[in-house]
Amino acid sequence: MNAYATDAHHDDDHHHGPPPGLMRWVTTTNHKDIGTLYLWFSLIMFFIGGVMALVIRTELFQPGLQVVDPHFFNQMTTLHALIMIFGVVMPAFVGLANWMLPMMVGAPDMALPRMNNWSFWILPFGFAMMLATLFMEGGGPAAGWTIYPPLSLQTGNALPYLIFSIHLLGVSSIMGAINIIATIMNLRAPGMTYMKMPLFVWTWFITAYLLIAVMPVLAGAVTMLLTDKFFGTSFFDAAGGGDPVMFQHIFWFFGHPEVYILILPSFGLVSEIIPTFSRKKLFGYNSMVYATASIALLSFIVWAHHMFTVGMPLAGEMFFMFTTMLIAVPTGVKVFNWVSTMWQGAMTFETPMLFALGFVIMFTIGGFSGLMLAMTPIDFQYHDTYFVVAHFHYVLVPGAIFGIIGGVYYWLPKWTGNMYDEKLGQAHFWLSTIFVNILFFPMHFVGLAGMPRRIPDYAVQFTDFNQVATIGAFGFGLSQILFLVLVIKCIRGGKKADDQVWEGAQGLEWTVSSPPPYHTFSPQPVIK
Amino acid sequence: MSESVQEKYYVPEAARWPLVGSIALTMLLGGFAMHLNGSLLGPTFMVVGLILFIIMLFGWFGTVVNESESGIFRKWEDTSFRMGMSWFIFSEVMFFAAFFGALYYAREFSVPWLLGEGSGLSTHDYLWPDYTEIWPTNGPEDLGESDFHMGWWPLPFLNTVILLTSGLTVTWAHHAIKVQNRKQIVQGLFATVALGFLFVFLQGVEYVEAYHEGMKMTSGIYGSTFFMLTGFHGMHVTLGAIMLTVMLFRAMKGHFTAEKHFLRGGGLVLALRGCRLARTVHLCLHPVT
């Protein structure tokens, strides 16, 4: 390390700690502070989006209309999705990246620290704009998060606010992704070659490319909606030579890579956690990297599998079916690698490991139902039923969210310097796992039996399974309060964590103290 | 490796401008939304937001320029800026890709289907049996009732030549920086900026001509794609020309030494503009089937 201590051309040694007061958080350029902001924002939005989900489940407890009117129900389904995708999973990933990427590659901070601040501080404004629509004339957006025209063009005063909030969230994501790419490419420690980078870094690297490739496409799609509604263009109007289906193509060209944006960093988190608690190196590191890259590349040529029933030429249906099924290959490589990592390992089952195991099993269930949906003739039966809802909630809740929660437990002792309450953590895992299955598993059955999604009422025959799902929803929602309590408890005190924290943990982040100093790795370590 | 000689990376302390930027964007876009919904307060919010945004740009860029001139940035930081700019330009390309995608879809799929090709036979027979128009088209309902379309000659062709030439002049300025010929830096940048604004002016002339002939944004899919693509492109040229104007003034003040310059970002913007316009001309303005 000292070999590089040559010319200290500018002296900024006089500031080590953060400035006091609230302005610290508003003006910070420190990657750890910004990571913390992102993570808290994500947790707050998780509860807001969760309450919306509970409104949906309450209405669906019985057939008929009891609690909310159908228009408000549609607003809840739309905003629940937008919040969970853009307000919870993506900010949580960016928060984890902010905290951990510089520490994992031996960088002094993120490459563009001021822009880093801006990419966070756009988010609260964007979501304030989106949520404010709930109180406007005509209510919030209610056409589903996919905002298909012509239905979405019938939105009331909310439409321009929704579109501009999506623009703001897109700007935030693009800036965050550019920052992550520049950090990884330019700020790695000497000797930290690409193929030595931890997998969380690799998965985020690839995710960042997906983000800068598709967020602008979404911005373009919603801009066309705006001009169709207010400026008389005919992109999605057949009378002028356009086509409503064109929106679906552009939207899903964004939407399918977006799906992988929501899962790839969780793949990385699980690939960090499983080797640590198996006390073995990750099995098949290289193939993990190549599999992630393959998934990302394939994600650009599968989008129309969301639109099998819209009326496409047969050749299109075949092409998108086979490319979609091809994705199962690299994904399978990943699952087999995780299992092989555990094989004959000296395993222990602390909370992060439990969440990672839950991820591997339940994400695979979601993956299999995805394979079923990939088959065109079968999708004709399942399209827009609760089977689809069950599928993507399995990959997103016990998939993406479990990965995030596992990552938080894994690094919480590093961030705070205190061990979390292990008993409470395990209780959180078991309650979450039991209730998440009670919540989503019955949806497979009602979906196969033909219950359509995004409708507040249903045929009486679906009542039993819907009641079970609603009970699961409240159980899962209440279990997350345990998580909030646990995080606050851990920040306020507890058994002190040593620098290593986990016996089997590898990587640069475990070489610094717990909690780490405000500025880490300046000067950089040299990786042998 | 450049990292091995530079031990410390510059991390700025407190940043006040990002919050100003967020407030400005929210007021600008929120005001626009209010305006679209018919609120009379909308334009006021937009103007205040825009002014705040410009103040933010001056403040933020000014800080960075001062830091750059005081010698805080070295090769390591400079590389981050370059990467940031390059990937930002990539994201811009993807934004245009959405609109080019719409153009492609309209020409290859939606219009032929409306004419009865492929699975569109019933649509054609039952909804618009009289529709026979191939590209360029304002749709089966003849929206705007004008068949005018923008040919490739003479204005679009001239504009293409102007943009390609501006790519040459900015490369000339870049070369001049490398060999530190200050006179040529200023000359090259001035020529580029002048060509940029000339392009925007001619684009305006073209729009006036189109509107005079009745071809508007509301003239079906042809008008939609034409004005959205060339409009966003014109916005990019304007912004790029403004950025290069700032660089011109900085060059006249003696900024940009051979080692410290950040012109490549601007140069890339111009080069890309050239490519994009060439594609626009071929795909959009040129009315082959």
Interface residues (C-beta under 8 A of the other chain):
Chain A: Y4 A5 T6 D7 A8 H9 H10 D12 H15 P19 M23 V26 T27 T28 T29 N30 A107 P108 D109 A111 L112 P113 R114 M115 N117 W118 W121 I122 P124 F125 G126 A128 M129 N157 P160 Y161 I163 F164 H167 L168 V171 I174 A177 I178 N179 I181 A182 M185 N186 L187 A189 P190 I212 A213 V214 M215 P216 V217 A219 G220 A221 T223 M224 T227 F230 F231 G232 T233 S234 F235 D237 A238 A239 G240 G241 G242 D243 V245 M246 H249 I250 F253 G311 P313 H519 S522 P523 Q524
Chain B: M1 E3 S4 V5 Q6 E7 K8 Y9 Y10 V11 P12 E13 A14 A15 R16 W17 P18 L19 G21 S22 I23 L25 T26 L29 G30 F32 A33 L36 N37 W60 I72 R74 W76 T79 S80 F81 M83 G84 W87 F88 F90 S91 E92 M94 F95 F96 A97 A98 F99 G101 A102 Y105 A106 F109 S110 V111 W113 L114 G118 S119 T123 L127 T137 N138 G139 P140 E141 L143 K216 M217 T218 S219 G220 I221 Y222 G223 S224 T225 F227 M228
